[in-house]
Amino acid sequence: MPINRLFREGKIRPDDVERLNQAFSFTLSALGLVDRNDAICEIVARKIIEIDANGIHKPKEIANLAVAQLGP
């Protein structure tokens, strides 16, 4: 799962990991991506982390913003 590789050890709490993983899953599903090893998934993961860092913390909201910013 590429999103976990992007977390800095000791810098993220377990509940944050769960929230970001949910947002990542919601986003991949909305974009129709199933292979988490696909290079596009790393772009999605970075976008999820960026949106969260900008103050949006609800997984569905993160996913909706990511899809809006990354989608066609």
N, C-alpha and C positions, 0 to 999 in steps of 0.2 A: 504494500500500500504506500504509494509515494508521499502522501501528506505527512506520515509519521517521520520520514527521513528528513523533513524540513524543520522539524521542531528542534530547538536547542535544548540539550539536556540540562535539567535543573532550572530552566527558564519558563517552564509551562507546567501548570497544575493538571492533575488527572481529570478534573471536571472540564477543563479547557480542551484537553485532548478529546474527550467524548463529544463535546459540543462541535468542535471543528471536524471530527470524523463524520458526525451526522450531517453537517452542512456539505461536506465533500460528497457523501453518498447521495444526498438529495440533488446536488448539482449534476453529478455524473448521470443519474437517472434522467433528469430533465433534458440533458443534452444527448441522451441515447448512447452514452459511452459505457461499455461493459468491461473492456480490457484495461485494468488499472496499471498495466505496464506500458500502455501506449504513451508516447511522448506528450501528447496533448493533456494527459492527466496531470502532469507536473505543472503545466501552465494553469490548469484549473486549481490545483492545490495552492499554488502561490497566490492566486487571486482570492481564494477563500481566506488565507492568512492575512492578506492585505486589507480586505474588507473588515475582518474582525479587529485588526489593529486600528482601524479608523472609527471604531466605536459601535459597530453593529454586532450584536452578540447572539441573536436568536437564529438557530440553524436555518429555518425556513426563509427568514429575511436575508441572511447571507447568501443562501442558494439563489433566491430570486434576483438579487443584485448581480451575482456572478453570471447567471444566465443572461441577464440583460446586457451585461458588459462584454460577454464572450460569445454569445449566441449569434446566429446569422442575422 
